[in-house]
């Protein structure tokens, strides 16, 4: 019975993954942190604290940026979305308080106020190649030309906004509504047969698309260049915390490891996050995220030394069932 239930669960997950990668799927991402940061100095302060050039923010264009500590290590990857009278900051799940505390610590005379709205709002992601079409049908909004990190208000919901983030390295639209209207938002897409994907499917999608997360990759053990976050770094801006370290690593090509996507073919053996990775008996890195293996194919993410990140490189890991041979299939940050 348990085997049949497990097989049925895998079939459901495959269907959900196919919806996200080939069509459109709804993923509840309400666990993502949401901060409303307001005040005349909000954008300027964030610009001085993070890696991207927020001077390029416009009323219709946001951007991604990385908070780093004074050693150039990752505190969190943020999405900064300009709203009418404030900035909406999307943090990693559970990181909103740490980010708010970091902003407050560096607020002296600046006019900046941070308000955690995570519990008062919900965030529904519509993911997949046909996600724009799904949004058009469900909300009556044409988003074909909506730029990355650009917000748009949704008049049919009270105070709701829609933001394109492409979070899963696929077209992704985040629908942010009040918690009271969450069910109404889900129903709007359900009426147009947009499949809902489970949290486990979303995690497997993240890993298979080489998207780093706070669960293993976006931590103070690593810097943003190692994590493949170069698109969120400006090397031509005023100083920010950790800039000297990040700039030196880039200028002198001192990045020693990179986050890579790995695959393996097996029906039984599954390595665990944190497992050391080896080549010719030498430690070359460690696994950080491992997806569910299905039909003999598994996906994982891991940090690997620079000399071993070429696509096709064979790397070994241990599991409870023995040695697992993995293959590097690409770098994170390259889709």
N, C-alpha and C positions, 0 to 999 in steps of 0.2 A: 504493500500500500504506500509506504513511504517513498519507494522508488518511483512509483507512478505519479505521486504528487510532485516529486522533484522534477521529473521529466516534463510534467504539465507546466510547472513554474518556469522552466527554461524556455518552453515553447512560447509562453506568454511574453517573456522578456525579449525573445527574438523578434516577435511581432512588434513590440513596443520600440525596439531599436530600429527596425526597418521603417517604422513610421517617422522616427526622428531623422534618420539618415536619407530616406528616399522621399518622404512626404512632409508631414508636419505632426508634431506631438506637443502635448501640454505637459509641462513639468512644474510642480509646485516648488518654488524656490524661496518660500517665505522665511526660511532660516537665514538667508543672506542678511547681513546687518545693513540698516538704513539710518543714516544720520542727516538731519537737516541743519546745515551750517549757514548762519546768516550774519549780517554785519558788513559795514563798508570795507573792512580789511580782510574778509574771509578768503577771497581768492589770492590775495597777496601773501597771506600767512601760509596757506597751503602750498603756494609756489616756493616758499622758502624752506618748506619741510620735506618736499618730495621731488622725485627725479625728472618729471616732465615740465615743460614750460607752460604753466597755466596762464601766462600773459596772453596766450592764443585762444583762451576761452572766449566764446561769443554767446549772445543770448540763445543761439540755436545750435551750438556745437560744443559738446563736452570732450573729455579725453580720459584715458587711463593714465595712472601715475603710481609710483611706488613710494611708500614711506620706508625710509632706511634709518638705521641707527648710526651712531658716530663711527662704527666700524664698516659701514657700507652694507650691513646685513639687512635682510628683509624683515620689516615689521608687518606690512601687509600690502597687497595690491588693491588699489582703489579705482573705482569708476566715479568720475566727477561730472555730475550732470547739472547744467545751469537751469534753474527754474525762474519764475517771474521775479521773486524777491529773495531768493536764497540759492544755495547749492545743495543738491542731493548727492550724498556720498554713499556709494555701495561698498561695503566691506566684505571680507570673508565671513562665513557663518561663525558667530560667537566672538568676532574680533571687534565689534563696534565699540565696546567699552574701552578696550585698549587704545583704539584709535582716538576716541573722544578724550581720553586722559592725556594722550600724547599732544593733541592739539591744545588742550587746556594748559599743560605744563609750559608750553612755549608761547602762551598768550600773556602779554604783560600789559601794555597800554592799548593794544589793538582792540578795535571794535569787532569782536567775534563771539558768537554764541552758538553752541552745539546742542542739538536736541535729538535724543534717540527716539525715532518713530517706528522702530522695528515691531514692537508689540501692537502698535495702533494701525499698522498697515499689513497688507499681504502682497506677495510678488509672484505672479504667474508668468512663466516663460513659455513662449510659443517658438518651437525649435524645428528647423528643417528647411530643405530647399523650397517647400511650398508654404512656408510660414507667413509670408507677406500676403499670399492669397487667402490664407485662413483668417488673418487679421481683417482683411477687407470684408470678408463675408460675415464675420462675427460682430465686428465693431463699426463697419461702414466707413473705414478710414483707409485711404490709399497711402501705403507706406513704401511703395516701390523705390522711391527716390530719397527715403529717409537716410541721412548720413549716420555713420557710426557715432554712438554716444549722443545723438541728437534726440531731444525730448519733444513730445507732442501731447497736448491735452486731449482727453477723451470726454467730450461733453455729455455723453449718455451715462456717465458715472460721476458721482459727486467728487470733485477734486482729484480725479484719477489721471495718471499720466502713462504714456507709453514711451519706452526708450529702446533703441536698437543697440545691443551690446555684442552680438555674435559671440557670446561667451563660450559656446561649445565648438568654436572654429567651424560653425555652421550659421546660417542666417538665424538670428535669435532676437526676439522682441520681448522685452520685459514689461509686463502690465502690472502697474502698481496701483492698488486700490485700498480703500479702508477695509479693515477686517470685517465690518458689517456687510460689505458688498462682495466679499470673496466668493461666496457660493454663486452669486449672480454672475460674476465674471467667468467662473468655470462653466456654468450652464450655457453662457453665450457661445462658447466654443464647442461644448458637447452637442448642442443643437445642430452644429454643422459637421458632426462626426469627426472632430479632432480627437485622436486617441490620447488618453492620459497615460503617462509613463510613471512607473513607480520610482521610489528613491534609489533602489538598487539598480534599476535600468539607467537612471541618470548618472550614477557613479560609474557604471561600466562604459557609458557613452563618453564621460569625461576622460577616462583613462584611455580608451581606444582612440580618442581625438587628441591625446597628448596635452591636456589642459591641466596645469598645476593647481593645487589647492592647498589650503591651510592644514589639511590632515597629514600631509607629508612633505610637500615641496616648498611651500611659502612660509619658511621659518627663519629664525635668526641663525640657523646653521649654514645658510646659503646667501649668496649675493644675487642681485637681479640679473647680472650677466650670465651667471651659471644657470639660472632658472629660465633663460630664454625670454626675458622681459625687455630686451633691447628696444622694441617698438614703443615702450612706455618711458624711455629715457631720452632726455635732451642733453647733448654734449655742448650746447651753445647757450647757456643760460647763467643767471646769477647763482651764487652759492646756495647749496641746500645741505642739510645734515647728511654726512656720509659721502658728499660729492668727491672729495679729494681721493678717497679710496677707490670709488667706482671709476673715476676718470683715469686714475693711474693703471688700474687693471686693464682698462680698454686701450689706453695709449701704448702701453708696453706689452700688450698681448699676454698678460699674466694670468688669465683665467685658466685654472687647472682642471676643471671638470665641467660637464654639461649635463643638463637634464635630457634624457633620451626616452624614446618609446621603444619598448621591447615586446617581442612576441615569442611564444613557444608552442610547440605541438606536442600535446600529451593528453591522455584521458584521465590520468590519476594524479600524478605529482603536481602540486601547486606550491610554489615558494611563498613565504610570508613577507610582508613589509618589514624592512630592517635587515633582511638577509644580505650578507656580504656577497659581492659579485667578484668572480675571479676569471683570469685569463692565464693559461699556462701555470696555474697554481699560485699566481700573485693576485692580491686584492686590488681591484680596480674601481670599486665603488660599492653602492648598496641600493637595494630596492626601496622605493618609498611608497608606492601604491600598486596594488595587485587586483585585477578584475576577476570576475568569475570565469573559469575556463568552461568552454562550451563546444561540443562537437570537435574536441581535440585541439582547439585553438584558444590560447589565452593571451591577454594583454597586460602589460605592466609599465610602470614608469620607474626610473631610477637615475641617480647621479653617477656618472661614469667618467673616469679620467679622460682627458682630452685625446690621448693617443689611441683610445679604444672606442671612439664615438662614430666611426665611419659606418655608414649603412651596410649591413651584411655581416658585421663583426659578430662572431660567436662568443657568448659569455656564459659562464656556468654559475648556477646557484644551487643551494641545498634546500631540500624539503624534507618533511617527515617520511616521505616515501622514496627518498633517494635524490640523486643529482638531476638537475633540470638544465637542459641546454636552451638558452635564449638567444634571440637574434636581434641586433639593433636595427630598427626600421626607420629611424629619423630622429631629428632634434625637436624638442619642444620649442614653440615659437615660430615654427615653419609650417603650421597647419597640419 
